[in-house]
Amino acid sequence: MSEITVRDAPSEKRFEAYLDGELAGFLDYARSASHLMLVHTEAFPQFGGRGVGSALARGAMEAARAEGVRVLALCSFVVAWVGKHPEFADITDLRG
């Protein structure tokens, strides 16, 4: 199985997921001094069921933890994902 690579694309205000070098999905965000606000997750249909959305959520959470900011989860996918990954609950405010 191919590995999904997640990168921050600040000029686009989103995290991007790549599978075999091809853009497979993205997670839109906004930033403030104290929060990374996760707005919308989209995995492209041809990559469905391969964990693209989960990779994006994890990548965003790990980036927020590394930056020392809290996550404001406005995206319903991210809210559900955090519910299954309590290791990120300490940095997350849920709103989705």
N, C-alpha and C positions, 0 to 999 in steps of 0.2 A: 504494500500500500504506500502511496506517495505521501510525503510529509507536507503539511500546510505551513507556509511561512507567513507571519503577520508582521506588517511594517506600519509605522506611523507615517502618514502623509499630511504633515501640518498645513501645507498650502491648500489642500483639499478639505481640511478639517475632518479627517476620517482615518481610521485604521483600515488597511487593505489586506486581504488574505490572498495569497498566491498558491496555486497548486500546479506543479510542473511548469512554473514560470508564467502561468496564465492567471489573470485577475479572476478570482472565484467569488468574491463578495467584499462587502465593506461594512463598517460601523461608523456612522456619522457621530460627531461629538461637538461640543462647545466647551470652552475652558474659562474658568475664573481663577482668581488667585488661590482659592481654597478647594475648588471642585473640578472634576472632570465629569461633564454631563453627557451621558450616553443616550443619544436621541433615537437612532433607528439602525437596525441591523438588516442587511440584505445579503442572502446567499443566492447566487445565480442558479436558475433551475437545473442547468446541466451538471451542476456540482451537488445537487441535493443528496442528503443522506450520507455525506462524507465528512461531516463534522466541521464545516466551514464556520457556521455561526458560533459554535462552541469555541473554536480556536480564536475567533475575533473577540468574544467576551473575555476569555482567559488573557489574551494579549493586552486588552485594554485594562483589565484589573491589575495585571502585573506591572504595567506602565504606571498606573496611578500609585500603586504601593511604592514603586521605586522613586517616584517624584514626591512622595509624602503628601499627597492630596486625597481627599475623599471622593467617592464616586456617587453621583446623583443619577440613579438608573431611571430614565424616563421611558425607555424602550421595554415593551412587555416581554420580549424574548430574553433580554438581559435580566429582568426581574425574575423570570422563571429559572434562568440558569443559576443565578445567585442562590435561589432556594435549594438547589441541588449541590451547591458548593459553599458550605458554611465557612470554609476557610477564608472567604472574602467578606463575610458579614460585618467584620469589625471596621471596614473602611467604606461601607455602602449605605447610602440612604435610598430607600425604594420609593418610587412614585408611579411606576408604569402601570 
